[in-house]
Amino acid sequence: MHYYKRQLEAKILKANEGFPVVLLTGARQVGKSTMLRHLSDSNRTYVSLDDPTIRLSAQSNPETFFDIYQPPVLVDEIQYAPELFPYIKIIVDQRNEAGLFWLTGSQIFQLMKNVQESLAGRVAVLNLFPLAQSELLQKDNEIFPQESASLIKRFNEFEKYEIPDINVRIFEGGMPRFVLNADVDRDLFFSSYLQTYIARDVGDITHILDTNAFINFIRLLASRTAQELNLNSLGVAIGIDATTARRWLDLLLLSGIAFILPAWSRNLGKRLIKRPKIYFADTGFCCYLSGISSANEVETSINAGALFENYIVSEIYKTWINQGQGPSIYYYRDTNQKEIDLIIEKNQKVYPFEIKRNANPKNAFRNMNALDQIKSEIPFYGVFCNCETVSPLGEDRWLIPWWLI
């Protein structure tokens, strides 16, 4: 399988120059090990704690583990042996060198506790998402949004790229093992992915006994992607209390399966909705959980608009994550039911966007006047849609093709 360059690579190498430990987190199968092994030079040892024998050795004899696997070393799935963290700290403090340890972990909820206790100030933590659209095109990218002039420049640069079909992109998602390999059976891949996630991540850490209820919870959440998160409603629908629903949601967030957009809460003298909106990191997995079995079904699904929004939001989210930054991305809704799909804060500016699946959305800017009080902070207003070109609709309003992210 051809290796696809990841946009996070430059940040990994930069962190390696300044920190003794680099920790790469992210959901299973997003390409953490593949990327780090690709970046490793011949001097860096590789060891995976997925191997039961090696894992037992790390757990039972952590004090001698790094005599065998000497730094510089890449330790895969470090969360399986938290016993190693004190010894990593000892080596780091003794040698005082950059680039000693590269670590990966999929169980972020357990991992970060150990990191914070043992390696505070010694570790750079980066997060990897599924492949972005620009990575599949092997195109450089930068944090979105850019100024309106940059949108036109970016549009002109896309002439040399083949624009993918939006339904195919949503349906396939960005899991490397599936999307880069035509021989992989899609249903088998995601079915195995779901079972592995429950058995090895959720089961190992939380010992959830009713796995069927948990699967129903994930499926229900997928059917409500790009919607406001109502844990009481989710709990009632599958027969669990709100506390359990909150705990299960936290597992999905901390293991990289899903993420949330907070409500934008700057005081504009209005009553604002406070609940976050939920999105899946991979639209392919979201489609699988929703029972969508082909790209054509994406277009005819009752969730077609929500899946389109999930795709746009997740692609923008990745532009921030892939630059090693925490996204400043929100949504807006007030009690008068005025909603704006995306509010992005960047460089002390505010960028509002609507997301509409059709090619020529009507009245797409009608709710933007909710932000009139901060108009001086808004460079332009945008609508992501299925249009073919970047189109100005007045001095500060733009229709933006979905593939321009």
Contacts in CASP RR format, 6 or more apart in sequence:
PFRMAT RR
TARGET T0000
AUTHOR 0000-0000-0000
METHOD contacts of the structure
MODEL  1
MHYYKRQLEAKILKANEGFPVVLLTGARQVGKSTMLRHLSDSNRTYVSLD
DPTIRLSAQSNPETFFDIYQPPVLVDEIQYAPELFPYIKIIVDQRNEAGL
FWLTGSQIFQLMKNVQESLAGRVAVLNLFPLAQSELLQKDNEIFPQESAS
LIKRFNEFEKYEIPDINVRIFEGGMPRFVLNADVDRDLFFSSYLQTYIAR
DVGDITHILDTNAFINFIRLLASRTAQELNLNSLGVAIGIDATTARRWLD
LLLLSGIAFILPAWSRNLGKRLIKRPKIYFADTGFCCYLSGISSANEVET
SINAGALFENYIVSEIYKTWINQGQGPSIYYYRDTNQKEIDLIIEKNQKV
YPFEIKRNANPKNAFRNMNALDQIKSEIPFYGVFCNCETVSPLGEDRWLI
PWWLI
1 176 0 8 1.000
1 180 0 8 1.000
1 181 0 8 1.000
2 180 0 8 1.000
3 34 0 8 1.000
3 38 0 8 1.000
4 131 0 8 1.000
4 135 0 8 1.000
4 136 0 8 1.000
4 138 0 8 1.000
4 176 0 8 1.000
4 180 0 8 1.000
5 135 0 8 1.000
5 138 0 8 1.000
6 31 0 8 1.000
6 35 0 8 1.000
6 128 0 8 1.000
6 131 0 8 1.000
6 135 0 8 1.000
6 322 0 8 1.000
7 132 0 8 1.000
7 134 0 8 1.000
7 135 0 8 1.000
7 140 0 8 1.000
7 141 0 8 1.000
7 322 0 8 1.000
7 323 0 8 1.000
8 35 0 8 1.000
8 126 0 8 1.000
8 128 0 8 1.000
8 321 0 8 1.000
8 322 0 8 1.000
8 324 0 8 1.000
9 35 0 8 1.000
9 39 0 8 1.000
11 126 0 8 1.000
11 322 0 8 1.000
11 323 0 8 1.000
11 324 0 8 1.000
12 22 0 8 1.000
12 24 0 8 1.000
12 35 0 8 1.000
12 36 0 8 1.000
12 39 0 8 1.000
12 126 0 8 1.000
13 39 0 8 1.000
15 22 0 8 1.000
15 124 0 8 1.000
15 126 0 8 1.000
16 22 0 8 1.000
16 98 0 8 1.000
16 99 0 8 1.000
16 102 0 8 1.000
17 98 0 8 1.000
17 99 0 8 1.000
18 98 0 8 1.000
18 99 0 8 1.000
18 124 0 8 1.000
19 98 0 8 1.000
19 99 0 8 1.000
19 122 0 8 1.000
19 123 0 8 1.000
19 124 0 8 1.000
20 92 0 8 1.000
20 95 0 8 1.000
20 96 0 8 1.000
20 97 0 8 1.000
20 98 0 8 1.000
20 99 0 8 1.000
20 100 0 8 1.000
20 101 0 8 1.000
20 122 0 8 1.000
20 123 0 8 1.000
21 88 0 8 1.000
21 92 0 8 1.000
21 99 0 8 1.000
21 100 0 8 1.000
21 101 0 8 1.000
21 102 0 8 1.000
21 103 0 8 1.000
21 119 0 8 1.000
21 122 0 8 1.000
21 123 0 8 1.000
21 124 0 8 1.000
22 99 0 8 1.000
22 101 0 8 1.000
22 102 0 8 1.000
22 103 0 8 1.000
22 123 0 8 1.000
22 124 0 8 1.000
22 126 0 8 1.000
23 78 0 8 1.000
23 103 0 8 1.000
23 104 0 8 1.000
23 105 0 8 1.000
23 111 0 8 1.000
23 115 0 8 1.000
23 119 0 8 1.000
23 123 0 8 1.000
23 124 0 8 1.000
23 125 0 8 1.000
23 126 0 8 1.000
24 32 0 8 1.000
24 35 0 8 1.000
24 36 0 8 1.000
24 102 0 8 1.000
24 103 0 8 1.000
24 104 0 8 1.000
24 105 0 8 1.000
24 126 0 8 1.000
24 127 0 8 1.000
24 128 0 8 1.000
25 32 0 8 1.000
25 104 0 8 1.000
25 105 0 8 1.000
25 106 0 8 1.000
25 108 0 8 1.000
25 111 0 8 1.000
25 112 0 8 1.000
25 125 0 8 1.000
25 126 0 8 1.000
25 127 0 8 1.000
25 128 0 8 1.000
26 32 0 8 1.000
26 105 0 8 1.000
26 106 0 8 1.000
26 108 0 8 1.000
26 127 0 8 1.000
26 128 0 8 1.000
26 129 0 8 1.000
26 255 0 8 1.000
26 256 0 8 1.000
27 106 0 8 1.000
27 129 0 8 1.000
27 130 0 8 1.000
27 255 0 8 1.000
27 256 0 8 1.000
27 257 0 8 1.000
27 281 0 8 1.000
27 282 0 8 1.000
28 106 0 8 1.000
28 193 0 8 1.000
28 196 0 8 1.000
28 197 0 8 1.000
28 200 0 8 1.000
28 201 0 8 1.000
29 175 0 8 1.000
29 176 0 8 1.000
29 177 0 8 1.000
29 193 0 8 1.000
30 128 0 8 1.000
30 129 0 8 1.000
30 130 0 8 1.000
30 131 0 8 1.000
30 175 0 8 1.000
30 176 0 8 1.000
31 128 0 8 1.000
31 176 0 8 1.000
32 76 0 8 1.000
32 104 0 8 1.000
32 105 0 8 1.000
32 106 0 8 1.000
32 128 0 8 1.000
33 48 0 8 1.000
33 76 0 8 1.000
33 104 0 8 1.000
34 176 0 8 1.000
35 128 0 8 1.000
36 74 0 8 1.000
36 102 0 8 1.000
36 104 0 8 1.000
37 46 0 8 1.000
37 74 0 8 1.000
40 46 0 8 1.000
40 74 0 8 1.000
40 102 0 8 1.000
43 72 0 8 1.000
44 72 0 8 1.000
44 73 0 8 1.000
44 74 0 8 1.000
44 102 0 8 1.000
45 69 0 8 1.000
45 70 0 8 1.000
45 71 0 8 1.000
45 72 0 8 1.000
45 73 0 8 1.000
45 74 0 8 1.000
46 73 0 8 1.000
46 74 0 8 1.000
46 76 0 8 1.000
47 54 0 8 1.000
47 69 0 8 1.000
47 73 0 8 1.000
47 74 0 8 1.000
47 75 0 8 1.000
47 76 0 8 1.000
48 54 0 8 1.000
48 75 0 8 1.000
48 76 0 8 1.000
48 77 0 8 1.000
49 55 0 8 1.000
49 58 0 8 1.000
49 75 0 8 1.000
49 76 0 8 1.000
49 77 0 8 1.000
49 78 0 8 1.000
49 80 0 8 1.000
49 81 0 8 1.000
50 76 0 8 1.000
50 77 0 8 1.000
50 80 0 8 1.000
55 80 0 8 1.000
55 81 0 8 1.000
57 65 0 8 1.000
57 68 0 8 1.000
58 65 0 8 1.000
58 80 0 8 1.000
58 81 0 8 1.000
58 83 0 8 1.000
58 84 0 8 1.000
59 80 0 8 1.000
59 81 0 8 1.000
59 83 0 8 1.000
62 81 0 8 1.000
62 83 0 8 1.000
62 84 0 8 1.000
62 86 0 8 1.000
62 87 0 8 1.000
63 87 0 8 1.000
65 81 0 8 1.000
65 84 0 8 1.000
65 87 0 8 1.000
66 73 0 8 1.000
66 84 0 8 1.000
66 87 0 8 1.000
66 88 0 8 1.000
66 91 0 8 1.000
69 75 0 8 1.000
71 91 0 8 1.000
71 95 0 8 1.000
71 99 0 8 1.000
71 100 0 8 1.000
71 101 0 8 1.000
72 99 0 8 1.000
72 100 0 8 1.000
72 101 0 8 1.000
72 102 0 8 1.000
73 100 0 8 1.000
73 101 0 8 1.000
73 102 0 8 1.000
74 102 0 8 1.000
74 103 0 8 1.000
74 104 0 8 1.000
75 84 0 8 1.000
75 101 0 8 1.000
75 102 0 8 1.000
75 103 0 8 1.000
75 104 0 8 1.000
76 104 0 8 1.000
76 105 0 8 1.000
77 104 0 8 1.000
77 105 0 8 1.000
77 106 0 8 1.000
78 84 0 8 1.000
78 103 0 8 1.000
78 104 0 8 1.000
78 105 0 8 1.000
78 111 0 8 1.000
79 105 0 8 1.000
79 106 0 8 1.000
79 107 0 8 1.000
79 110 0 8 1.000
79 111 0 8 1.000
79 114 0 8 1.000
82 110 0 8 1.000
82 114 0 8 1.000
85 114 0 8 1.000
85 115 0 8 1.000
85 117 0 8 1.000
85 118 0 8 1.000
85 119 0 8 1.000
86 118 0 8 1.000
88 101 0 8 1.000
88 118 0 8 1.000
88 119 0 8 1.000
89 118 0 8 1.000
89 119 0 8 1.000
89 122 0 8 1.000
91 100 0 8 1.000
91 101 0 8 1.000
92 100 0 8 1.000
92 101 0 8 1.000
92 119 0 8 1.000
92 122 0 8 1.000
105 111 0 8 1.000
106 201 0 8 1.000
106 255 0 8 1.000
107 201 0 8 1.000
107 204 0 8 1.000
107 205 0 8 1.000
107 255 0 8 1.000
108 254 0 8 1.000
108 255 0 8 1.000
108 256 0 8 1.000
109 205 0 8 1.000
109 250 0 8 1.000
109 251 0 8 1.000
109 254 0 8 1.000
109 255 0 8 1.000
110 205 0 8 1.000
112 125 0 8 1.000
115 123 0 8 1.000
115 125 0 8 1.000
126 324 0 8 1.000
127 321 0 8 1.000
127 324 0 8 1.000
128 321 0 8 1.000
129 281 0 8 1.000
129 314 0 8 1.000
129 317 0 8 1.000
129 318 0 8 1.000
129 321 0 8 1.000
129 322 0 8 1.000
130 173 0 8 1.000
130 174 0 8 1.000
130 175 0 8 1.000
130 176 0 8 1.000
130 281 0 8 1.000
130 282 0 8 1.000
130 318 0 8 1.000
131 173 0 8 1.000
131 174 0 8 1.000
131 175 0 8 1.000
131 176 0 8 1.000
131 179 0 8 1.000
131 180 0 8 1.000
132 141 0 8 1.000
132 174 0 8 1.000
132 315 0 8 1.000
132 318 0 8 1.000
132 319 0 8 1.000
132 322 0 8 1.000
133 164 0 8 1.000
133 169 0 8 1.000
133 315 0 8 1.000
133 403 0 8 1.000
133 405 0 8 1.000
134 140 0 8 1.000
134 141 0 8 1.000
134 319 0 8 1.000
134 405 0 8 1.000
135 141 0 8 1.000
136 164 0 8 1.000
136 174 0 8 1.000
136 179 0 8 1.000
137 161 0 8 1.000
139 161 0 8 1.000
141 319 0 8 1.000
141 322 0 8 1.000
142 319 0 8 1.000
142 323 0 8 1.000
143 319 0 8 1.000
143 320 0 8 1.000
143 323 0 8 1.000
143 325 0 8 1.000
143 346 0 8 1.000
144 316 0 8 1.000
144 319 0 8 1.000
144 320 0 8 1.000
144 344 0 8 1.000
144 405 0 8 1.000
145 151 0 8 1.000
145 316 0 8 1.000
145 344 0 8 1.000
145 346 0 8 1.000
145 351 0 8 1.000
145 353 0 8 1.000
146 154 0 8 1.000
147 379 0 8 1.000
147 380 0 8 1.000
148 379 0 8 1.000
148 380 0 8 1.000
148 392 0 8 1.000
148 396 0 8 1.000
148 398 0 8 1.000
151 390 0 8 1.000
151 398 0 8 1.000
151 400 0 8 1.000
151 404 0 8 1.000
152 390 0 8 1.000
154 404 0 8 1.000
155 389 0 8 1.000
155 390 0 8 1.000
155 401 0 8 1.000
155 404 0 8 1.000
158 403 0 8 1.000
158 404 0 8 1.000
163 403 0 8 1.000
164 403 0 8 1.000
165 295 0 8 1.000
166 308 0 8 1.000
166 311 0 8 1.000
166 386 0 8 1.000
166 402 0 8 1.000
166 403 0 8 1.000
167 295 0 8 1.000
167 296 0 8 1.000
167 298 0 8 1.000
167 299 0 8 1.000
168 295 0 8 1.000
169 283 0 8 1.000
169 311 0 8 1.000
170 283 0 8 1.000
170 284 0 8 1.000
170 287 0 8 1.000
170 295 0 8 1.000
170 298 0 8 1.000
170 307 0 8 1.000
170 308 0 8 1.000
170 310 0 8 1.000
170 311 0 8 1.000
171 283 0 8 1.000
171 284 0 8 1.000
171 287 0 8 1.000
171 292 0 8 1.000
171 294 0 8 1.000
171 295 0 8 1.000
171 297 0 8 1.000
171 298 0 8 1.000
172 178 0 8 1.000
172 179 0 8 1.000
172 284 0 8 1.000
172 295 0 8 1.000
173 179 0 8 1.000
173 282 0 8 1.000
173 283 0 8 1.000
173 284 0 8 1.000
173 285 0 8 1.000
173 287 0 8 1.000
174 282 0 8 1.000
174 284 0 8 1.000
175 189 0 8 1.000
175 193 0 8 1.000
175 282 0 8 1.000
175 284 0 8 1.000
175 285 0 8 1.000
177 184 0 8 1.000
177 189 0 8 1.000
178 184 0 8 1.000
178 186 0 8 1.000
178 189 0 8 1.000
178 190 0 8 1.000
186 288 0 8 1.000
187 288 0 8 1.000
187 293 0 8 1.000
190 284 0 8 1.000
190 285 0 8 1.000
190 288 0 8 1.000
190 289 0 8 1.000
191 288 0 8 1.000
193 285 0 8 1.000
194 215 0 8 1.000
194 218 0 8 1.000
194 288 0 8 1.000
194 289 0 8 1.000
197 255 0 8 1.000
197 257 0 8 1.000
198 208 0 8 1.000
198 211 0 8 1.000
198 214 0 8 1.000
198 215 0 8 1.000
201 251 0 8 1.000
201 255 0 8 1.000
202 208 0 8 1.000
202 214 0 8 1.000
202 251 0 8 1.000
202 255 0 8 1.000
205 251 0 8 1.000
206 247 0 8 1.000
206 251 0 8 1.000
208 214 0 8 1.000
208 248 0 8 1.000
213 238 0 8 1.000
213 239 0 8 1.000
213 240 0 8 1.000
214 248 0 8 1.000
216 238 0 8 1.000
217 234 0 8 1.000
217 235 0 8 1.000
217 238 0 8 1.000
217 240 0 8 1.000
217 245 0 8 1.000
217 248 0 8 1.000
218 252 0 8 1.000
218 257 0 8 1.000
218 289 0 8 1.000
219 289 0 8 1.000
219 290 0 8 1.000
220 234 0 8 1.000
220 237 0 8 1.000
220 238 0 8 1.000
221 234 0 8 1.000
221 249 0 8 1.000
221 252 0 8 1.000
221 258 0 8 1.000
221 278 0 8 1.000
221 289 0 8 1.000
222 280 0 8 1.000
222 285 0 8 1.000
222 286 0 8 1.000
222 289 0 8 1.000
222 290 0 8 1.000
223 289 0 8 1.000
223 290 0 8 1.000
223 303 0 8 1.000
224 234 0 8 1.000
224 278 0 8 1.000
224 306 0 8 1.000
225 278 0 8 1.000
225 279 0 8 1.000
225 280 0 8 1.000
225 286 0 8 1.000
225 303 0 8 1.000
225 306 0 8 1.000
225 307 0 8 1.000
225 310 0 8 1.000
226 277 0 8 1.000
226 278 0 8 1.000
226 279 0 8 1.000
226 305 0 8 1.000
226 306 0 8 1.000
226 307 0 8 1.000
226 309 0 8 1.000
226 310 0 8 1.000
226 313 0 8 1.000
227 277 0 8 1.000
227 278 0 8 1.000
227 306 0 8 1.000
228 273 0 8 1.000
228 275 0 8 1.000
228 276 0 8 1.000
228 277 0 8 1.000
228 333 0 8 1.000
229 249 0 8 1.000
229 260 0 8 1.000
229 275 0 8 1.000
229 276 0 8 1.000
229 277 0 8 1.000
229 278 0 8 1.000
230 275 0 8 1.000
231 242 0 8 1.000
231 245 0 8 1.000
231 246 0 8 1.000
231 249 0 8 1.000
232 242 0 8 1.000
232 245 0 8 1.000
234 245 0 8 1.000
235 241 0 8 1.000
235 242 0 8 1.000
235 244 0 8 1.000
235 245 0 8 1.000
240 248 0 8 1.000
249 258 0 8 1.000
249 278 0 8 1.000
252 258 0 8 1.000
253 259 0 8 1.000
253 260 0 8 1.000
256 281 0 8 1.000
257 280 0 8 1.000
257 281 0 8 1.000
257 285 0 8 1.000
258 278 0 8 1.000
258 279 0 8 1.000
258 280 0 8 1.000
258 281 0 8 1.000
259 278 0 8 1.000
259 279 0 8 1.000
259 281 0 8 1.000
259 314 0 8 1.000
259 317 0 8 1.000
260 276 0 8 1.000
260 277 0 8 1.000
260 278 0 8 1.000
260 279 0 8 1.000
261 276 0 8 1.000
261 277 0 8 1.000
261 279 0 8 1.000
261 313 0 8 1.000
261 329 0 8 1.000
261 330 0 8 1.000
261 331 0 8 1.000
261 342 0 8 1.000
262 276 0 8 1.000
262 330 0 8 1.000
263 272 0 8 1.000
263 273 0 8 1.000
263 274 0 8 1.000
263 275 0 8 1.000
263 276 0 8 1.000
263 330 0 8 1.000
263 331 0 8 1.000
263 332 0 8 1.000
263 333 0 8 1.000
264 272 0 8 1.000
264 330 0 8 1.000
264 331 0 8 1.000
264 332 0 8 1.000
264 343 0 8 1.000
265 272 0 8 1.000
265 274 0 8 1.000
265 330 0 8 1.000
266 374 0 8 1.000
268 370 0 8 1.000
268 371 0 8 1.000
268 373 0 8 1.000
268 374 0 8 1.000
270 334 0 8 1.000
270 335 0 8 1.000
270 336 0 8 1.000
270 370 0 8 1.000
271 334 0 8 1.000
271 335 0 8 1.000
272 332 0 8 1.000
272 333 0 8 1.000
272 334 0 8 1.000
272 335 0 8 1.000
273 333 0 8 1.000
273 334 0 8 1.000
273 335 0 8 1.000
277 331 0 8 1.000
279 310 0 8 1.000
279 313 0 8 1.000
279 314 0 8 1.000
279 317 0 8 1.000
280 286 0 8 1.000
280 289 0 8 1.000
280 310 0 8 1.000
280 314 0 8 1.000
281 314 0 8 1.000
282 314 0 8 1.000
283 307 0 8 1.000
283 310 0 8 1.000
283 311 0 8 1.000
283 314 0 8 1.000
286 307 0 8 1.000
286 310 0 8 1.000
287 298 0 8 1.000
287 307 0 8 1.000
290 301 0 8 1.000
290 303 0 8 1.000
290 307 0 8 1.000
292 298 0 8 1.000
292 301 0 8 1.000
298 304 0 8 1.000
298 307 0 8 1.000
301 307 0 8 1.000
304 357 0 8 1.000
305 357 0 8 1.000
308 355 0 8 1.000
308 357 0 8 1.000
308 402 0 8 1.000
309 341 0 8 1.000
309 355 0 8 1.000
311 402 0 8 1.000
312 342 0 8 1.000
312 355 0 8 1.000
312 384 0 8 1.000
312 402 0 8 1.000
312 405 0 8 1.000
313 329 0 8 1.000
313 341 0 8 1.000
313 342 0 8 1.000
313 355 0 8 1.000
315 405 0 8 1.000
316 327 0 8 1.000
316 329 0 8 1.000
316 342 0 8 1.000
316 344 0 8 1.000
316 405 0 8 1.000
317 327 0 8 1.000
317 329 0 8 1.000
319 405 0 8 1.000
320 326 0 8 1.000
320 327 0 8 1.000
320 328 0 8 1.000
320 329 0 8 1.000
321 327 0 8 1.000
328 344 0 8 1.000
328 345 0 8 1.000
328 346 0 8 1.000
329 342 0 8 1.000
329 343 0 8 1.000
329 344 0 8 1.000
330 342 0 8 1.000
330 343 0 8 1.000
330 344 0 8 1.000
330 345 0 8 1.000
331 339 0 8 1.000
331 340 0 8 1.000
331 341 0 8 1.000
331 342 0 8 1.000
331 343 0 8 1.000
332 338 0 8 1.000
332 339 0 8 1.000
332 340 0 8 1.000
332 343 0 8 1.000
332 352 0 8 1.000
332 370 0 8 1.000
332 371 0 8 1.000
333 339 0 8 1.000
333 340 0 8 1.000
334 370 0 8 1.000
338 367 0 8 1.000
338 370 0 8 1.000
339 367 0 8 1.000
340 352 0 8 1.000
340 353 0 8 1.000
340 354 0 8 1.000
340 367 0 8 1.000
340 368 0 8 1.000
340 370 0 8 1.000
340 371 0 8 1.000
341 353 0 8 1.000
341 354 0 8 1.000
341 355 0 8 1.000
342 351 0 8 1.000
342 352 0 8 1.000
342 353 0 8 1.000
342 354 0 8 1.000
342 355 0 8 1.000
343 350 0 8 1.000
343 351 0 8 1.000
343 352 0 8 1.000
343 353 0 8 1.000
344 350 0 8 1.000
344 351 0 8 1.000
344 353 0 8 1.000
345 351 0 8 1.000
348 377 0 8 1.000
349 377 0 8 1.000
349 378 0 8 1.000
349 379 0 8 1.000
350 371 0 8 1.000
350 374 0 8 1.000
350 377 0 8 1.000
350 378 0 8 1.000
351 378 0 8 1.000
351 379 0 8 1.000
351 380 0 8 1.000
351 382 0 8 1.000
352 368 0 8 1.000
352 371 0 8 1.000
352 378 0 8 1.000
352 381 0 8 1.000
352 382 0 8 1.000
353 381 0 8 1.000
353 382 0 8 1.000
353 383 0 8 1.000
353 384 0 8 1.000
353 400 0 8 1.000
354 361 0 8 1.000
354 364 0 8 1.000
354 365 0 8 1.000
354 367 0 8 1.000
354 368 0 8 1.000
354 382 0 8 1.000
354 383 0 8 1.000
354 384 0 8 1.000
355 383 0 8 1.000
355 384 0 8 1.000
355 385 0 8 1.000
356 364 0 8 1.000
356 383 0 8 1.000
356 384 0 8 1.000
356 385 0 8 1.000
357 385 0 8 1.000
357 386 0 8 1.000
358 385 0 8 1.000
358 386 0 8 1.000
359 385 0 8 1.000
359 386 0 8 1.000
359 387 0 8 1.000
359 388 0 8 1.000
360 385 0 8 1.000
360 387 0 8 1.000
360 399 0 8 1.000
361 383 0 8 1.000
361 385 0 8 1.000
361 399 0 8 1.000
364 383 0 8 1.000
364 385 0 8 1.000
364 399 0 8 1.000
365 381 0 8 1.000
365 382 0 8 1.000
365 383 0 8 1.000
365 393 0 8 1.000
365 397 0 8 1.000
368 381 0 8 1.000
371 378 0 8 1.000
378 396 0 8 1.000
379 396 0 8 1.000
380 396 0 8 1.000
380 397 0 8 1.000
380 398 0 8 1.000
381 396 0 8 1.000
381 397 0 8 1.000
381 398 0 8 1.000
382 397 0 8 1.000
382 398 0 8 1.000
382 399 0 8 1.000
382 400 0 8 1.000
383 397 0 8 1.000
383 398 0 8 1.000
383 399 0 8 1.000
383 400 0 8 1.000
384 400 0 8 1.000
384 401 0 8 1.000
384 402 0 8 1.000
384 405 0 8 1.000
385 399 0 8 1.000
385 400 0 8 1.000
385 401 0 8 1.000
385 402 0 8 1.000
386 401 0 8 1.000
386 402 0 8 1.000
387 399 0 8 1.000
387 400 0 8 1.000
387 401 0 8 1.000
388 401 0 8 1.000
389 401 0 8 1.000
390 398 0 8 1.000
390 399 0 8 1.000
390 400 0 8 1.000
390 401 0 8 1.000
390 404 0 8 1.000
391 398 0 8 1.000
391 399 0 8 1.000
392 398 0 8 1.000
393 399 0 8 1.000
END
